[in-house]
Structure formats: structure tokens, C-alpha cells
Amino acid sequence: MQRIMLKSKIHRATLTGTELEYEGSIAVDQDLLDRANIAPGEQVHVLNLNTGSRLVTYAITAPRGSGTMLLNGPAARLGAPGDRVIILTYCLVDEPQVAQHKPLVIHVDAKNRPRKK
């Protein structure tokens, strides 16, 4: 048996913009994608703390170090610049490894820079 487990989380990022006329996705600073082990094109769940909305889309890269967190396409209707969001990814874990599984959790500051613990 396998379980669907949290793989990674970018916690409390700030939306920097929206682009309704784009095909879709969420553009995320490449530094954050790397730290959270999220690949371009990977499915992500975006939870908006301000509106309560939850959407499923895919990640695309934004310039490294830019702090970009940009909702594109129809998803742009589910957030506004300044909204706080949580980005989640999941993975399948074989039952014997469930107890050892540890997700990556990246906390960010108001400018979407990783915070040091």
C-alpha cells in the first residue's frame, strides 16, 4: 500500500501579482522552487489564507531571487497582490517508509525570501 503524503510546503508566501491573460499556473521564484524541491511543471496546491480558496495548478519558474509569487490564467481570479498563500506538493510513499517520511517546509518572510531557523 502507498499513502499520499505532503512532500513540500512553501509556507505563508505573499502573492506579488496576477496575470489573467496567461494560460495558467503559478510562477514561483526559482530559489524557492529549488529549496522546496518543486520541479517546473509539477502539480501544486495553492491555499489562499486571505480568501480561503484552494486551487490545483502547476509551478513555473520565475527569476531567481525575485521573490515572485504570481497567479496566472483563471487562478488569477482567486487572489490579489498581498494575499498570503501556502504552496503544497504531495508524493506517494510506500507504507514501510511512512514513519520516516519528512516533508520539506520552507518558511518565507514578507518578501518571499527563505527565513533562517
N, C-alpha and C positions, 0 to 999 in steps of 0.2 A: 504494500500500500504506500501511496505517497500523499503528502499533505501540501496544500498551498500555504506558503509561509511568506512573511514580509522579508524581502531581500534588501531593500534600501529605502531610506527616507531622507528628504531634504525638508527640514522642519522650520516652519514659520518664515518662509521666504516672502519677499514683498514684490507684488506684480509691478513691473516698470512700464507696462504698456499693453495695448491690444491692437490687433490688425485684422479687422473684419474681412478685408478683401483677399486674404491669403487662403490657400487651400485648407489648412488645418494644422493642428499640432500646438506644442508649446516650445518656444525657443528658450534654452537654458544656457547660462554661462558655461563654457567648456570646462572650466576649473571645477565647478560643482558637479557636472556630469562625471568627470574623472573620479572625484572624491567619493561619489555615491555609487560608482561602478554601474552607471546607466549608459547604455550604448545609443548612438543616434538611431532612430527608428524603433527603439524599444517602447513597448506599451507602458504608459504611466497612468496613474490615477491622480487627479488633481482635486484636492479638497479646499474649498474657499472658506476660510474662517469668518469672513465678513458676511457672506450671503448664505452660507450653509450648502451651497451647490457642490456637487461631486460629479466629475466627468472623467471619461476614459479617452485618452488620445495617445499620441506618440511624441517622443522627445526629438528635437532637432538642436543642433549646436548654435550657440551664439558666441560672439567673440570672447576669447579667454580674458578673464579679468574685468569684463564689462559690467558684471552684476546683473545682466539682462535676465528677466523672467517675463516673457511676452506671450500672451494667449493669442492664437491665430485662428482665423476662419470662424465657424459657428461658435467655437468656445469663447471667442472674444465677447460674446453676449453674456457670459457667466462671470465676468469680473471687470474690475476697473483698476487703473493705476492706484497703487497704495494699498490694495487689498492684501491681506496676509493669506498665504497658501501653504499647503503641505503637499509634497510630491512623493508618491509611493510607487514602488515596484514590488513584484512578487515572484517567487520561484517555487518549483516543485522540489520537495525534499523527501528522500526515502525515509520510511518510518524509523529505521535504526539510527539515523542521523538527526532526528528532530530535536532531541535533548541538547545536542552540541551546536545546533544552528544558531548563529548570531548575526542579526541584520546590521547593516551599516546605517548609522544615524548621524546625519550632518546637520548641526545647528548653525544657523547663519544670523548675522546682525541685520540691522535695518537697510544696509546697502548690499545685502546678499553676499557678504564675504563670510567664509567659514570662521566660526568663533573657536578660539582655543579653549580647551577644557582645563 
